[in-house]
C-alpha cells in the first residue's frame, strides 16, 4: 500500500470526532431531560395538591370515589354550529366523534358546548328509517314504534328526564321532554333531522339549563312501526354517567400557574380532560429541518427517537389515555417524553395523581418543550456534523496533498539516484539536500555516498593509465638488464630462467600497452576531426577482413538501413568493431556464425554484433563496459576488461551509446550512433 493510501486511511480516524461529539450531545440531552423531568415532577406534585382542595370540580367524584355510568364529554366550541343536520361546520375534527355499535352499523356522536347551550350531533347507520306517525309522535311504547334519539338527563339521586327526538319527516324536529307528568314539547330546543344514504343524522341545540349533571344517549332503531327494534345507549345499568366539561374554575387556576412553553392538563378519575392551558411549543427553539436533508440519517442514528411529539397533544376525544397518564391515575409516576420528527424538538411530560380523602380523583399533566433548555441542541448536532465532516474532508485532503508532495520528493530522490548510477554522473547533487527533515538527511547521505563512489570510480578509471605510466620505467630497466644478460656467457639453467623472465617482461609490456590504450583513445577522440562517411561501406570492408583473420568463424553482414551516412572517425569506428568482434570470437566456438548488422532510420543508426555463446550474468549488464571489468573465467594478458571499455569510449565519443543484451543462445551488442543530417 503506497503512502497516499496509508495517510488517507489514517485521515478516516477523524470520523471519531463527530461520533464523540454526538455521544456528548446525546448524554447531555439525556441528563438535561432527566433534570427537567424532576423539576416538572415537583411542579406537578404542587399543582396536584392545590387542585385536591377543590374535589367538587371533578365530575366523577361524589365524595366516596364512586364512579357512575359511561361519561359523555362536552367539547368546547370556538364557533356556533348551524342546526342543519350536518357536522361539517363544527369546529371539531372527525376524531372527536365517539362510536356506538348499532343494529345496522356504527353510531357516531359528538357533544359540544358554546356559551350556554349544548350541541348534539348524532349519525346513525340505518337501512330502513322509520318515521313516527303524526298521531302517535309522542308515544314511546307501542302500539306504534319509530326511530328516535333520546338524551337522558339526571341529577342523582333525583329522577331522570329524557329529551326525545322523533321525526315525522326530514327537516326540523319538534322536541319533547319526558318527565313524570308525561311528554311535553320544549320550544327552546332546536333540532334538525337529515336523511343521508345508509341512515340519518340529527343535530340539536339544547339550553344547558334544561340538563342535569349526568347525561346519556339512547338510540332506538326499528325496521317497522310494529316492531320495538333495538336500543343502543351509553347508559350502564340504565344510569347516565356524569357529564364532563371543561371546568372554568380549574382553568382559571391553571392559567395563573402555567409558565410559558408549558402545557397544563387536568383530568378526572377516568382521564377526561377538564382543564387544558398553555402550549409546550410556544418557546421551542429554532427549527432544524432534519427530515429534508442528509442530517436526518445522522440525527436518527445518534439521538434517541422518542415518541412522536404530536401524540403529546390533547386527545381529540377529550379523554387522555396515554400510558404515563393512566399510570398516574393508578397512583404510579411514569414520566414520558416525545420528539417531533419534523423539527427534532423534544417534549418532556409528567403526570401526578390528584388525591383527595385518600382516593385518586384525577391527574395533573405538565408538558414542557426541551426547547426551553435545549433550544440549540438540534442545531448544535447539525453544526457538529457539518463542521466535523468538513474537518474530515480538509484533513483527508491535507494528508493526501502532503502524501503526494512527500511521495514526489521520495520519487525524485529515487529517480535521481538511479540516473546517477546509470549515467555514471556520481558527483551530481540530489534533490532535497537543503531540506531540514528526514528526507533531506537521506538525500545528503545519498549524495555523500555517491560522491565517494564517484571519487572511487574516477580513481579506477585513471588507474590503468597511472599504472601504465608508473610501470614503464622499471619495466624498461628490467628489459635492458635482460638484453645485457643475453650477451653474457650463462649456463643452461640460467639461460632457461632468463628466457622465462624475457617472456614475462614481454607480457607485462603488452599489458601496459592495453592499459594505456584507453587513454590514447580519449586523446584521439579529442583530437580527431569528424568526417562524413558511409558506415555501410566501412562495415562491409571490415567484415571481409574479419573473414580472413578469423578463418574458423563465419561472418554475416545484415544491413537494412536506407540512410547509412554518419559523422565521425572511420578508424575509431573500426577499432570499436575490432573490440566487439574480438569479444564475440572469444565467447563463440569454431564454426559459429557472428552476425554484424546495420539498421536505423533518419535519426539513428544501430550497429549490432551478435554471436552464439553463454549468456551475460544479469548483475554484469550495467558494469560490463566499465574499466577493468571482465566476465571471463580465466585470467591473462588479454583479459583485463579494457576492450569493451574502449568500445564504450568510442561510441560515446561519437555521441552514441552502447549496450548488451541476451538473445536466444547468445549475446548481442548494440551501438547506436546519430545519423548524418540530410
C-alpha positions as CSV (number, residue, x, y, z in Angstrom):
1,X,0.0,0.0,0.0
2,X,1.5,3.3,-1.1
3,X,2.0,6.3,1.2
4,X,-1.1,8.2,-0.2
5,X,-3.5,5.3,0.7
6,X,-1.9,4.9,4.1
7,X,-2.4,8.6,5.0
8,X,-5.9,8.5,3.5
9,X,-6.8,5.6,5.8
10,X,-5.3,7.5,8.8
11,X,-7.4,10.5,7.9
12,X,-10.5,8.4,8.5
13,X,-9.7,8.3,12.2
14,X,-11.0,11.9,12.3
15,X,-14.5,10.4,12.0
16,X,-14.1,9.6,15.7
17,X,-14.7,13.3,16.3
18,X,-18.3,13.5,15.1
19,X,-19.1,10.3,16.9
20,X,-17.7,11.5,20.2
21,X,-19.5,14.9,19.7
22,X,-22.8,13.1,19.0
23,X,-22.3,10.9,22.1
24,X,-21.6,14.0,24.2
25,X,-24.8,15.7,22.8
26,X,-26.9,12.7,23.5
27,X,-25.6,12.3,27.0
28,X,-26.0,16.0,27.7
29,X,-29.6,15.9,26.4
30,X,-30.4,12.9,28.5
31,X,-29.0,14.5,31.6
32,X,-30.9,17.7,31.0
33,X,-34.1,15.8,30.2
34,X,-33.8,13.9,33.5
35,X,-33.3,17.1,35.3
36,X,-36.3,18.7,33.6
37,X,-38.4,15.7,34.4
38,X,-37.5,16.0,38.1
39,X,-38.3,19.7,38.0
40,X,-41.7,19.2,36.3
41,X,-42.5,16.3,38.7
42,X,-42.1,18.7,41.6
43,X,-44.2,21.3,39.9
44,X,-46.9,18.8,39.1
45,X,-46.9,17.5,42.7
46,X,-47.5,21.0,44.0
47,X,-50.3,21.6,41.4
48,X,-51.9,18.3,42.3
49,X,-52.0,19.3,46.0
50,X,-53.6,22.6,45.0
51,X,-56.3,21.0,42.8
52,X,-57.1,18.5,45.5
53,X,-58.6,21.3,47.6
54,X,-61.4,21.6,45.0
55,X,-62.8,18.0,44.7
56,X,-66.2,19.3,43.7
57,X,-64.8,20.3,40.3
58,X,-64.2,16.6,39.4
59,X,-67.5,15.3,38.0
60,X,-66.7,11.6,38.5
61,X,-66.3,12.1,42.3
62,X,-69.2,12.0,44.8
63,X,-67.1,12.1,48.0
64,X,-66.7,8.4,48.1
65,X,-64.8,7.9,44.8
66,X,-68.0,6.2,43.4
67,X,-68.0,6.1,39.6
68,X,-71.4,6.2,37.8
69,X,-72.1,5.0,34.2
70,X,-70.3,5.8,31.0
71,X,-69.5,9.5,30.8
72,X,-70.1,11.9,27.9
73,X,-67.7,14.7,27.2
74,X,-68.6,18.2,26.1
75,X,-66.1,19.7,23.7
76,X,-65.7,23.5,24.0
77,X,-66.6,25.0,20.6
78,X,-64.9,28.1,19.2
79,X,-67.9,28.9,17.0
80,X,-71.7,28.4,16.9
81,X,-72.7,25.5,14.6
82,X,-75.7,25.8,12.3
83,X,-78.5,23.4,13.1
84,X,-78.9,21.8,9.7
85,X,-78.1,18.1,10.4
86,X,-74.5,18.3,9.2
87,X,-71.2,18.1,11.0
88,X,-69.0,19.9,8.6
89,X,-69.4,23.3,10.2
90,X,-68.5,22.1,13.7
91,X,-65.0,23.5,14.8
92,X,-64.0,19.9,15.6
93,X,-62.4,17.1,13.7
94,X,-64.0,13.8,13.0
95,X,-61.6,12.3,15.6
96,X,-63.8,13.9,18.3
97,X,-66.8,11.6,17.3
98,X,-67.4,8.7,19.6
99,X,-68.8,5.4,18.3
100,X,-71.5,3.0,19.5
101,X,-72.4,-0.2,17.8
102,X,-76.0,-0.1,16.4
103,X,-78.3,-2.7,14.9
104,X,-77.4,-1.8,11.3
105,X,-73.9,-0.4,11.8
106,X,-71.9,2.1,13.8
107,X,-73.5,5.1,15.5
108,X,-71.3,8.2,15.9
109,X,-72.0,11.2,18.0
110,X,-70.4,14.3,19.5
111,X,-71.4,16.8,22.1
112,X,-70.2,20.4,22.1
113,X,-70.6,23.4,24.3
114,X,-70.9,27.0,23.2
115,X,-71.9,29.8,25.5
116,X,-74.9,28.4,27.5
117,X,-76.0,25.7,25.0
118,X,-75.2,22.1,24.4
119,X,-74.9,21.0,20.8
120,X,-75.7,17.4,20.0
121,X,-74.8,15.6,16.7
122,X,-75.7,12.0,16.0
123,X,-75.3,10.0,12.8
124,X,-77.0,6.6,12.7
125,X,-76.4,3.7,10.2
126,X,-80.0,2.6,9.4
127,X,-81.0,0.5,6.4
128,X,-84.7,1.5,6.9
129,X,-85.5,4.8,8.5
130,X,-88.9,4.6,10.2
131,X,-90.6,7.9,11.0
132,X,-93.2,8.5,13.7
133,X,-96.9,8.7,12.8
134,X,-98.3,12.2,13.3
135,X,-101.0,10.9,15.6
136,X,-98.5,9.0,17.7
137,X,-95.4,11.1,17.7
138,X,-95.4,11.5,21.4
139,X,-95.9,7.7,22.0
140,X,-92.7,6.0,23.0
141,X,-94.1,2.5,23.7
142,X,-96.4,0.7,21.2
143,X,-98.6,0.0,19.6
144,X,-96.6,2.2,17.0
145,X,-92.9,2.4,17.0
146,X,-90.4,4.8,15.3
147,X,-86.7,5.5,15.1
148,X,-85.8,8.0,17.7
149,X,-82.9,9.6,19.6
150,X,-83.1,10.3,23.4
151,X,-80.9,12.4,25.6
152,X,-81.2,11.2,29.2
153,X,-80.5,13.8,31.9
154,X,-80.4,13.4,35.7
155,X,-79.2,15.0,38.9
156,X,-78.6,12.0,41.2
157,X,-80.3,10.9,43.3
158,X,-83.2,12.7,41.7
159,X,-85.3,11.3,39.0
160,X,-84.2,11.2,35.4
161,X,-85.7,13.3,32.5
162,X,-85.3,12.5,28.8
163,X,-85.3,14.7,25.7
164,X,-86.7,12.7,22.8
165,X,-86.1,13.4,19.1
166,X,-88.6,11.6,16.7
167,X,-89.3,13.0,13.3
168,X,-92.3,12.7,11.0
169,X,-90.1,13.5,8.1
170,X,-86.7,15.0,7.3
171,X,-86.3,18.6,8.5
172,X,-87.0,20.4,11.7
173,X,-88.0,18.3,14.6
174,X,-90.4,19.1,17.5
175,X,-88.6,18.0,20.7
176,X,-90.4,16.6,23.7
177,X,-89.2,16.3,27.3
178,X,-90.4,13.3,29.2
179,X,-91.0,13.8,32.9
180,X,-93.1,12.1,35.5
181,X,-96.0,14.0,34.1
182,X,-95.5,12.7,30.6
183,X,-94.2,14.2,27.3
184,X,-94.3,17.9,26.8
185,X,-92.9,19.9,23.9
186,X,-90.0,22.1,24.5
187,X,-89.8,25.1,22.1
188,X,-86.3,26.3,23.3
189,X,-84.7,23.2,21.8
190,X,-83.8,23.3,18.2
191,X,-83.3,20.1,16.2
192,X,-82.9,19.0,12.6
193,X,-83.3,15.5,11.2
194,X,-81.4,14.9,7.9
195,X,-81.7,11.7,5.8
196,X,-78.4,10.5,4.3
197,X,-77.5,7.4,2.3
198,X,-77.5,4.5,4.6
199,X,-79.1,6.2,7.6
200,X,-79.9,9.6,9.2
201,X,-78.2,12.4,11.0
202,X,-79.6,14.5,13.9
203,X,-78.3,17.9,15.1
204,X,-79.7,19.8,18.0
205,X,-79.1,22.7,20.3
206,X,-80.3,22.4,23.9
207,X,-80.1,25.1,26.7
208,X,-77.8,23.9,29.5
209,X,-80.4,25.0,32.0
210,X,-82.6,22.0,30.9
211,X,-79.9,19.5,31.7
212,X,-78.6,17.9,34.9
213,X,-75.2,16.9,36.0
214,X,-75.4,13.4,34.4
215,X,-76.4,12.7,30.8
216,X,-76.5,9.8,28.5
217,X,-77.6,9.0,24.9
218,X,-80.1,6.3,23.8
219,X,-80.9,5.5,20.1
220,X,-83.8,3.2,19.1
221,X,-83.6,1.6,15.7
222,X,-86.6,-0.3,14.3
223,X,-87.4,-1.7,11.0
224,X,-91.2,-1.4,11.3
225,X,-93.8,0.6,13.2
226,X,-94.9,-2.6,14.7
227,X,-91.6,-3.7,16.0
228,X,-89.9,-2.3,19.0
229,X,-86.4,-2.7,17.5
230,X,-83.1,-2.5,19.3
231,X,-81.7,0.2,21.6
232,X,-78.0,1.4,21.7
233,X,-77.0,3.7,24.6
234,X,-74.2,5.0,26.7
235,X,-76.1,4.1,29.9
236,X,-74.7,1.5,32.3
237,X,-77.5,-0.4,34.2
238,X,-79.8,2.3,33.0
239,X,-77.9,5.1,34.7
240,X,-76.3,8.0,32.8
241,X,-72.8,8.9,33.6
242,X,-71.5,12.3,34.9
243,X,-71.4,14.9,32.1
244,X,-67.7,16.1,31.8
245,X,-66.9,19.5,30.6
246,X,-64.0,22.0,30.9
247,X,-64.1,23.4,34.4
248,X,-63.9,27.2,34.4
249,X,-62.6,27.3,38.0
250,X,-59.8,24.8,37.3
251,X,-58.9,26.5,34.0
252,X,-58.7,29.9,35.8
253,X,-56.4,28.4,38.5
254,X,-54.2,26.7,35.8
255,X,-53.9,29.9,33.8
256,X,-52.4,31.6,36.8
257,X,-49.9,28.7,37.4
258,X,-48.8,27.8,33.9
259,X,-45.5,29.0,32.6
260,X,-44.6,30.0,29.0
261,X,-43.6,27.0,27.0
262,X,-45.6,24.7,29.2
263,X,-48.9,22.9,28.8
264,X,-51.0,22.0,31.9
265,X,-53.8,19.4,31.6
266,X,-56.1,18.3,34.4
267,X,-58.1,15.1,34.0
268,X,-60.8,13.4,36.2
269,X,-60.6,9.9,37.5
270,X,-61.3,8.4,34.1
271,X,-58.9,10.6,32.2
272,X,-61.5,13.0,30.9
273,X,-59.9,16.4,30.3
274,X,-61.5,19.1,32.5
275,X,-58.8,21.8,32.0
276,X,-56.1,22.5,29.4
277,X,-54.0,25.6,29.1
278,X,-50.7,26.5,27.6
279,X,-48.6,25.3,24.6
280,X,-45.3,23.5,25.0
281,X,-44.2,24.6,21.6
282,X,-44.7,28.4,22.2
283,X,-41.0,28.8,23.2
284,X,-39.4,26.0,21.2
285,X,-36.0,26.7,19.8
286,X,-35.3,27.4,16.1
287,X,-36.4,24.6,13.9
288,X,-33.9,22.4,12.1
289,X,-35.3,20.7,9.1
290,X,-33.9,17.3,9.9
291,X,-36.3,15.4,7.6
292,X,-35.5,17.2,4.3
293,X,-31.7,16.7,4.3
294,X,-29.0,14.2,4.9
295,X,-28.8,15.1,8.6
296,X,-31.9,13.0,9.2
297,X,-29.9,9.8,8.9
298,X,-27.2,11.0,11.4
299,X,-29.9,12.5,13.6
300,X,-31.8,9.3,13.9
301,X,-28.6,7.3,14.4
302,X,-27.2,9.4,17.2
303,X,-30.2,10.8,19.0
304,X,-32.9,8.8,20.7
305,X,-36.1,8.9,18.6
306,X,-38.7,9.1,21.4
307,X,-42.5,9.0,20.8
308,X,-43.9,11.3,18.1
309,X,-44.5,14.7,19.6
310,X,-47.9,15.0,18.0
311,X,-49.1,12.3,20.4
312,X,-48.5,14.7,23.3
313,X,-51.3,17.0,22.2
314,X,-54.6,16.7,24.0
315,X,-56.7,13.8,22.7
316,X,-59.4,14.8,20.3
317,X,-61.9,12.6,22.0
318,X,-61.4,14.5,25.3
319,X,-60.1,11.5,27.1
320,X,-56.4,11.2,27.9
321,X,-55.4,7.5,27.9
322,X,-51.7,7.8,27.3
323,X,-49.7,5.2,29.4
324,X,-48.0,7.8,31.7
325,X,-51.4,9.4,32.4
326,X,-53.1,6.0,33.1
327,X,-50.2,5.2,35.4
328,X,-50.8,8.4,37.4
329,X,-54.5,7.6,37.7
330,X,-53.4,4.3,39.1
331,X,-51.2,6.0,41.6
332,X,-47.9,5.4,39.8
333,X,-45.5,8.0,38.4
334,X,-44.0,7.3,35.0
335,X,-42.5,10.3,33.1
336,X,-42.6,10.3,29.3
337,X,-41.0,12.3,26.5
338,X,-41.8,13.0,22.9
339,X,-39.8,14.2,19.9
340,X,-41.0,15.8,16.7
341,X,-39.8,14.0,13.6
342,X,-40.0,17.3,11.7
343,X,-38.3,19.8,14.0
344,X,-36.5,17.5,16.4
345,X,-38.0,19.4,19.3
346,X,-38.5,17.2,22.4
347,X,-41.3,17.5,24.9
348,X,-40.9,16.2,28.5
349,X,-44.2,15.1,30.2
350,X,-45.0,14.1,33.7
351,X,-48.3,13.2,35.3
352,X,-49.1,13.4,39.0
353,X,-52.3,11.9,40.7
354,X,-54.7,14.2,42.5
355,X,-55.6,12.6,45.8
356,X,-58.5,13.7,48.0
357,X,-59.5,11.9,51.2
358,X,-57.2,9.0,50.2
359,X,-58.8,8.5,46.8
360,X,-57.5,9.4,43.4
361,X,-59.9,11.8,41.8
362,X,-57.9,12.9,38.8
363,X,-54.4,13.7,37.5
364,X,-52.5,16.8,36.6
365,X,-50.3,16.6,33.5
366,X,-47.4,19.0,32.9
367,X,-45.7,19.1,29.5
368,X,-42.7,21.3,28.6
369,X,-40.7,21.6,25.4
370,X,-37.0,20.9,25.9
371,X,-36.6,24.0,23.6
372,X,-36.7,26.0,26.8
373,X,-33.4,24.4,27.9
374,X,-32.0,22.7,24.8
375,X,-33.3,25.0,22.1
376,X,-30.0,24.8,20.2
377,X,-29.5,21.0,20.6
378,X,-30.6,20.1,17.1
379,X,-28.8,22.9,15.5
380,X,-25.7,22.0,17.6
381,X,-25.9,18.5,16.2
382,X,-26.3,19.8,12.7
383,X,-23.3,22.2,13.1
384,X,-21.3,19.4,14.7
385,X,-21.9,17.0,11.8
386,X,-21.2,19.7,9.2
387,X,-18.1,21.1,10.9
388,X,-16.6,17.6,11.6
389,X,-17.4,16.4,8.1
390,X,-15.7,19.5,6.6
391,X,-12.8,19.0,9.0
392,X,-12.6,15.3,8.0
393,X,-12.5,16.3,4.3
394,X,-10.0,19.0,4.9
395,X,-7.8,16.7,6.9
396,X,-8.1,14.0,4.2
397,X,-7.3,16.5,1.5
398,X,-4.4,17.9,3.5
399,X,-2.9,14.4,4.2
400,X,-3.5,13.4,0.6
401,X,-1.7,16.6,-0.6
402,X,1.1,16.1,1.9
403,X,1.4,12.4,0.9
404,X,1.6,13.5,-2.8
405,X,4.3,16.1,-2.0
406,X,6.2,13.6,0.2
407,X,6.0,10.8,-2.3
408,X,7.0,13.1,-5.1
409,X,10.1,14.1,-3.2
410,X,10.9,10.5,-2.5
411,X,10.3,9.6,-6.1
412,X,12.6,12.4,-7.3
413,X,15.3,11.3,-4.9
414,X,14.9,7.7,-6.2
415,X,15.0,8.7,-9.9
416,X,18.0,11.0,-9.3
417,X,19.9,8.2,-7.6
418,X,19.1,5.8,-10.4
419,X,20.1,8.3,-13.0
420,X,23.4,8.9,-11.2
421,X,24.2,5.2,-11.2
422,X,23.0,4.7,-14.8
423,X,24.8,7.8,-16.3
424,X,28.0,7.4,-14.1
425,X,27.3,11.0,-13.0
426,X,28.1,10.1,-9.4
427,X,29.1,13.7,-8.5
428,X,25.6,15.1,-9.2
429,X,23.7,16.9,-6.4
430,X,20.5,15.1,-5.4
431,X,17.2,16.9,-4.7
432,X,16.1,17.9,-1.2
433,X,19.6,18.2,0.1
434,X,18.8,21.5,1.7
435,X,15.6,20.3,3.4
436,X,15.8,20.1,7.2
437,X,13.8,16.9,7.6
438,X,14.4,13.2,7.4
439,X,14.2,13.2,3.5
440,X,16.8,15.9,3.5
441,X,19.0,13.8,5.8
442,X,18.5,10.8,3.5
443,X,19.3,12.9,0.4
444,X,22.5,14.3,2.0
445,X,23.5,10.7,2.9
446,X,22.9,9.5,-0.6
447,X,24.9,12.5,-2.0
448,X,27.8,11.7,0.3
449,X,27.8,8.1,-0.8
450,X,27.5,9.0,-4.4
451,X,30.4,11.4,-4.2
452,X,32.5,8.8,-2.5
453,X,31.6,6.3,-5.2
454,X,32.3,8.9,-7.9
455,X,35.8,9.6,-6.5
456,X,36.5,5.8,-6.3
457,X,35.2,5.4,-9.8
458,X,37.4,8.2,-11.1
459,X,40.3,6.5,-9.4
460,X,39.5,3.2,-11.0
461,X,39.2,4.9,-14.5
462,X,42.6,6.5,-14.2
463,X,44.2,3.5,-12.5
464,X,45.2,1.9,-15.8
465,X,46.9,5.0,-17.2
466,X,48.6,5.7,-13.9
467,X,49.9,2.1,-13.7
468,X,51.0,2.2,-17.3
469,X,52.9,5.4,-16.7
470,X,54.5,4.3,-13.4
471,X,55.5,0.8,-14.5
472,X,57.1,1.7,-17.9
473,X,60.4,2.9,-16.3
474,X,61.1,-0.2,-14.1
475,X,59.9,-2.4,-17.0
476,X,62.5,-0.7,-19.3
477,X,65.2,-1.3,-16.7
478,X,64.3,-4.9,-16.4
479,X,64.1,-5.3,-20.2
480,X,67.6,-3.6,-20.7
481,X,69.1,-5.7,-18.0
482,X,67.8,-8.9,-19.7
483,X,69.1,-7.7,-23.0
484,X,72.6,-7.2,-21.4
485,X,72.4,-10.7,-19.8
486,X,71.9,-12.2,-23.2
487,X,75.4,-11.1,-24.2
488,X,76.9,-12.8,-21.1
489,X,78.0,-16.5,-21.0
490,X,75.3,-18.4,-19.0
491,X,74.9,-21.9,-18.1
492,X,71.9,-23.9,-19.2
493,X,69.8,-23.3,-16.1
494,X,70.4,-19.6,-16.1
495,X,69.5,-19.4,-19.8
496,X,66.1,-21.0,-19.1
497,X,65.4,-18.6,-16.3
498,X,66.4,-15.7,-18.4
499,X,64.1,-16.8,-21.2
500,X,61.1,-17.0,-18.7
501,X,61.9,-13.5,-17.4
502,X,62.1,-12.3,-21.0
503,X,58.6,-13.7,-21.7
504,X,57.2,-12.2,-18.6
505,X,58.6,-8.8,-19.4
506,X,57.0,-9.1,-22.9
507,X,53.7,-10.0,-21.4
508,X,53.9,-7.1,-19.0
509,X,54.7,-4.7,-21.9
510,X,51.6,-5.9,-23.7
511,X,49.5,-5.5,-20.6
512,X,50.8,-1.9,-20.2
513,X,50.0,-1.2,-23.8
514,X,46.5,-2.4,-23.4
515,X,46.1,-0.3,-20.2
516,X,47.3,2.8,-21.9
517,X,45.0,2.2,-25.0
518,X,42.0,3.8,-23.3
519,X,44.0,6.9,-22.6
520,X,45.1,7.1,-26.2
521,X,41.6,6.6,-27.4
522,X,40.4,9.5,-25.3
523,X,43.1,11.7,-26.7
524,X,42.3,10.5,-30.2
525,X,38.6,11.4,-29.7
526,X,39.6,14.8,-28.5
527,X,41.9,15.4,-31.5
528,X,40.1,13.5,-34.3
529,X,38.3,15.6,-36.9
530,X,34.9,14.3,-37.8
531,X,34.2,13.5,-41.4
532,X,31.1,12.3,-43.2
533,X,31.5,8.7,-44.3
534,X,29.3,5.8,-45.3
535,X,29.0,3.4,-42.4
536,X,27.8,0.6,-44.6
537,X,31.0,0.6,-46.7
538,X,33.1,0.6,-43.6
539,X,31.2,-2.4,-42.2
540,X,31.4,-4.2,-45.5
541,X,35.2,-3.8,-45.8
542,X,35.7,-4.7,-42.1
543,X,33.6,-7.9,-42.3
544,X,35.6,-9.1,-45.3
545,X,38.9,-8.5,-43.3
546,X,37.4,-10.4,-40.3
547,X,36.7,-13.4,-42.6
548,X,40.4,-13.6,-43.3
549,X,41.6,-13.0,-39.7
550,X,39.1,-15.4,-38.1
551,X,39.0,-18.2,-40.6
552,X,37.4,-20.5,-38.1
553,X,34.3,-18.3,-37.8
554,X,31.5,-17.3,-40.2
555,X,30.7,-13.7,-40.6
556,X,27.4,-12.3,-42.0
557,X,26.6,-8.7,-42.7
558,X,22.9,-7.8,-42.3
559,X,22.3,-4.3,-43.4
560,X,18.7,-2.9,-43.7
561,X,19.4,0.8,-43.2
562,X,18.5,3.1,-46.0
563,X,20.5,6.2,-44.8
564,X,23.9,5.0,-43.8
565,X,25.9,8.2,-43.6
566,X,27.3,9.4,-40.2
567,X,29.8,11.9,-38.9
568,X,32.9,10.7,-37.1
569,X,36.2,8.8,-37.4
570,X,36.1,5.7,-39.5
571,X,39.4,4.5,-37.9
572,X,37.9,4.7,-34.4
573,X,34.7,3.0,-35.5
574,X,36.8,0.2,-37.0
575,X,38.8,0.0,-33.7
576,X,35.5,-0.2,-31.8
577,X,34.3,-3.0,-34.1
578,X,37.6,-4.8,-33.5
579,X,36.9,-4.9,-29.8
580,X,33.4,-6.2,-30.2
581,X,34.3,-8.8,-32.8
582,X,37.3,-9.9,-30.7
583,X,34.9,-10.3,-27.8
584,X,32.4,-12.2,-29.9
585,X,35.2,-14.6,-31.2
586,X,36.4,-15.2,-27.7
587,X,33.0,-16.4,-26.4
588,X,32.0,-18.4,-29.5
589,X,33.2,-21.8,-30.8
590,X,34.8,-22.8,-34.1
591,X,32.3,-22.8,-36.9
592,X,29.9,-20.4,-35.2
593,X,28.3,-17.5,-37.1
594,X,29.0,-13.9,-36.0
595,X,26.4,-11.5,-37.4
596,X,27.2,-7.8,-37.9
597,X,24.1,-5.7,-38.6
598,X,23.3,-2.2,-39.6
599,X,19.8,-0.9,-39.0
600,X,18.3,2.5,-38.3
601,X,16.2,5.4,-39.6
602,X,16.6,9.1,-40.4
603,X,17.7,9.9,-36.8
604,X,19.8,7.0,-35.6
605,X,22.0,4.1,-36.9
606,X,22.4,0.9,-35.0
607,X,25.4,-1.4,-35.3
608,X,24.8,-4.9,-33.9
609,X,27.3,-7.7,-33.2
610,X,25.6,-11.0,-32.4
611,X,27.3,-14.2,-31.5
612,X,26.3,-17.5,-30.0
613,X,27.6,-18.4,-26.6
614,X,27.0,-18.1,-22.9
615,X,24.5,-15.5,-21.7
616,X,25.6,-12.5,-19.8
617,X,25.0,-12.5,-16.0
618,X,22.2,-10.1,-15.2
619,X,24.3,-8.4,-12.5
620,X,27.1,-7.7,-15.1
621,X,24.9,-5.9,-17.7
622,X,25.4,-2.5,-16.1
623,X,29.1,-3.0,-15.3
624,X,30.2,-4.7,-18.5
625,X,31.5,-1.6,-20.1
626,X,33.4,-0.3,-17.1
627,X,37.2,-0.2,-16.9
628,X,38.9,-3.4,-16.0
629,X,35.7,-5.5,-15.8
630,X,35.6,-8.9,-17.4
631,X,33.3,-11.9,-17.4
632,X,35.9,-14.4,-18.5
633,X,36.6,-17.2,-16.1
634,X,40.4,-17.3,-16.7
635,X,43.0,-14.5,-16.2
636,X,45.5,-13.5,-18.8
637,X,47.2,-10.7,-20.6
638,X,44.1,-10.1,-22.8
639,X,41.5,-10.4,-20.0
640,X,41.8,-7.1,-18.2
641,X,38.3,-6.0,-19.3
642,X,39.5,-2.9,-21.2
643,X,38.2,-3.9,-24.7
644,X,34.5,-3.1,-24.1
645,X,35.5,-0.1,-22.1
646,X,37.4,1.2,-25.1
647,X,34.4,0.4,-27.3
648,X,32.2,2.4,-24.9
649,X,34.6,5.4,-25.1
650,X,34.4,5.4,-28.9
651,X,30.7,5.1,-29.0
652,X,30.1,7.9,-26.5
653,X,32.8,10.0,-28.2
654,X,30.6,9.8,-31.4
655,X,27.5,11.0,-29.5
656,X,26.1,7.5,-29.2
657,X,25.7,4.7,-26.7
658,X,26.4,1.0,-26.4
659,X,24.7,-1.7,-24.5
660,X,24.4,-5.5,-24.4
661,X,21.5,-7.9,-24.1
662,X,21.0,-11.6,-24.1
663,X,19.3,-13.2,-27.2
664,X,18.4,-16.8,-28.0
665,X,21.5,-18.9,-27.3
666,X,23.8,-15.9,-27.4
667,X,24.6,-12.2,-26.8
668,X,24.1,-9.1,-28.9
669,X,25.9,-5.8,-28.6
670,X,24.2,-2.7,-30.0
671,X,26.0,0.6,-30.8
672,X,23.6,3.5,-31.5
673,X,25.1,6.4,-33.5
674,X,23.4,9.5,-34.7
675,X,22.7,9.5,-38.4
676,X,24.2,12.3,-40.5
677,X,21.7,15.2,-41.1
678,X,20.2,15.2,-44.5
